[in-house]
Amino acid sequence: MAEHILLRHRDNKEISKLPTYRKGSGFSAFERAVTKLNPEEVTDIVFDSGLRGRGGAGFPTGLKWRFMDKNNWPHYVAVNADESEPGTFKDRELMESNPYQFLEGVMLCAYAVGCNDAYIYLRGEFWDLAHELDKHITKLHKEKLLGDQLFGTEYSLRIHTHLGAGAYICGEETAMLESLEGKLGQPRLRPPFPPSFGLFGKPTVVNNVETLANVPLILEKGAKWYRGFGTEKSPGTKIFSLSGNVMKPGNYELPLGTTFRELIFEHGGGLREGRSIKAIMPAGASSSLIVANDVALDTQMDYENVPNVGAMLGSASIIVIDDSVSMDWLINKTVHFFEHESCGKCTPCREGTYWMKNITERIHHGEAVWDDVLLLNDVATNIKGKCLCALGDFATEAVTSSIERFREDFETRVPQSRPKTEVKLSL
């Protein structure tokens, strides 16, 4: 891309300063929305743009805004800036280097859903970033871009930052809302869903940082302009967080529909000399493992095509795995993470991740037999689909897919291999 929509600081390093951002038509979209458009018109523009949630689910953003219960007030906006997924580091760069575009996106969302108090929930390790955001918010109040009776209208808006305590589970939207309320960060039973019963029991829209950072330019340049990027069903650009066994890890903003091959080999510089690509995790530690053959590498990275090769795009945290990595080592790492981060509310997740950790330890240290591999797959299968939130499912993705697709890695690690029993992965 010649220019960025989201990572605009790479084209203009001064954009993190309020005067520079305003000089480039910053906050003009917000002023126009508040003074000339009604909230439904703002929502319609975002809906027509086809913008989908960038937190992982890919749900249509405008549709989520339309779901807000208009018979129950007040309304709230809760921004998910927790970003705790291993391999994901896009939101932090946006908030650090292009903060005002992100904040304008929050403000536009708040106006569209009739919210007067918006909350940005940041992971506990982002304490320094929260401090900087507070400074930016104070400047917006001084410029009368936040506060009471904005632009001479009756609309008022305040933005608050809130730090978590470093819990991965609070990246799940209902656990985040519980934490915002001062409660233990554990998922809620759903339904009801946040647009009808969210923060403080009131209708709440929950959006990711990257999602909202798209909104100012959509309002400024129009839905048709935004649809000029990406694919028909997955419009726009996406920040792909590239890491793992690749020469140039980092964030890359590319149109949705770009292939894995282009990202890894053209933008990421390929792998170390002498190494070949073995697998791809397209959604961070939560991802299934894709066998990195030609079909997979030429697959378009969007919400429709990635499932065709046995995974989900999720937050597009692309982890590249070369032929030096054994899958028993990899899943031992991911399972340890999920076992540690399980909130313990659901028995299948609490107990299942504990036993998966113990079994993967035995396999990795060569102390297992083949029945242990089958037991590991069985435990993972019995977690899937039985938990309040997606953490339990996420914990199993790398386990079940690696046993099915990279069986030889486990046969090599297990000294007493048993007769080959087929392992089927349900996707």
Residue, then its C-alpha position, 0 to 999 in steps of 0.5 A: m500500500a502506498e498509504h496507510i489507513l491505520l498505521r498513518h504514523r509511518d507516513n507522518k511521524e508527527i500525527s501523534k501530536l494533536p495540532t498535526y492530527r487536526k491539521g490533517s482534518g482530524f476530528s472533522a468527521f466527529e464535528r460533522a457527525v455531531t452537528k450535521l448527522n443523527p446517530e442512525e446516519v453515522t451507524d448506517i455509514v459504518f454498516d455500509s462500509g462493511l467494517r468487521g470487528r478486528g478483535g477476532a470474531g469479524f462481526p459486522t461493526g455497524l450491525k453490532w451498533r444497531f443491536m443496542d437496546k434503544n428502550n434502556w438507558p444510559h448507553y455505554v461504549a467499552v473499548n477492548a484494549d486488553e490485547s493479551e493474545p500471544g503474538t498480537f501487538k497491533d493495538r499497542e502500536l496504534m494507541e502509542s503512535n496514532p492515538y488521536q485517530f483511535l480516540e476519534g473512533v471511540m468518540l464517533c462510536a459513542y455518538a452513534v450509539g448515544c453514549n455519554d461515557a466511554y471506557i477504554y479497558l487496557r491490560g495491566e501491563f499498559w500502565d504507561l500507555a494509559h497515562e499517555l492516553d489520559k494526557h491526550i484525553t485532557k487535551l481534547h477537553k481543553e480543545k472542547l472536543l470532549g466535555d459538555q454541549l459539544f459544538g454548541t449541541e446538547y451532546s456531551l461525552r467523556i472518555h475514561t481509561h481503566l487498567g486491568a490486572g494482567a489477566y488474559i481472560c479479561g480480553e473476553e468481552t463479558a469478563m472485561l465488563e465484570s472487571l470494569e465493574g470492580k468484580l472478579g474478571q470472569p465471563r458471564l452466561r450469555p444471553p443476555f448479550p452486552p448490547s442489551f445488558g452490558l456495563f452496569g446492566k445497561p446496553t453496551v457496545v464492545n469494540n476493539v481498538e483497531t476496529l474503532a481506528n478505522v471509523p474516522l476515515i470511513l466517516e470522512k471519505g465514505a463507505k464506498w471508498y473503504r470498500g475499495f480495499g480488501t474483498e467484497k465480504s471482508p472490506g478494508t485493510k487489516i494489521f497483520s502482526l507477524s512473528g515467529n521464525v521470520m526475518k522481519p517480524g512486525n505489524y504490516e497493514l495490508p488489504l484483507g485478501t492478501t495471501f500468506r505467501e505475500l505477507i511472509f515472504e515479500h513483507g516479512g523477508g521469509l525464513r532464515e537461510g536453510r530453513s523451510i516453513k512448516a506451519i502457520m498459526p494465523a490467530g496467535a496462540s489461540s489458533s489451529l496449526i495450518v500445514a504450510n503447503d502451497v495451497a495454504l500459502d496461496t490462501q487469502m487472509d480474510y474471514e471467508n478463506v482462512p477456514n478453508v485451510g482449517a483455521m480462523l483468521g481471528s486477530a490476524s496474529i500470524i506466527v510462522i513456524d519453521d522445520s526446526v520446531s517440534m509440535d510437542w514443544l509448541i503445544n507444551k508452551t501454548v497449553h502452559f499459557f492457557e492453563h495459567e490464564s484460565c479463570g477457573k469458573c468452568t470445570p472443563c476448562r479449569e480441569g482440562t487445561y491442567w491435565m493437558k499441561n501434565i500430559t504435554e509435559r510428559i510427551h515433551h520430556g519423552e516420558a509418555v507412551w502413545d496412549d498419552v497422545l490419544l488421551l491428550n486429544d481426548v481431553a482436548t476434545n472434551i473441553k471444546g464447546k463446553c465452556l462459558c467463553a472461548l478460552g477453553d476452545f482456544a486452549t485446544e486448537a493447537v493441541t488437536s490440530s497438531i496431533e492430527r496434522f503433524r503426527e510424526d512429531f509425536e511419534t518421534r517424541v514417544p519412545q513406545s509408539r503404539p499402533k496408529t489410531e486415526v485422530k479426527l479433528s472436528l472443525 
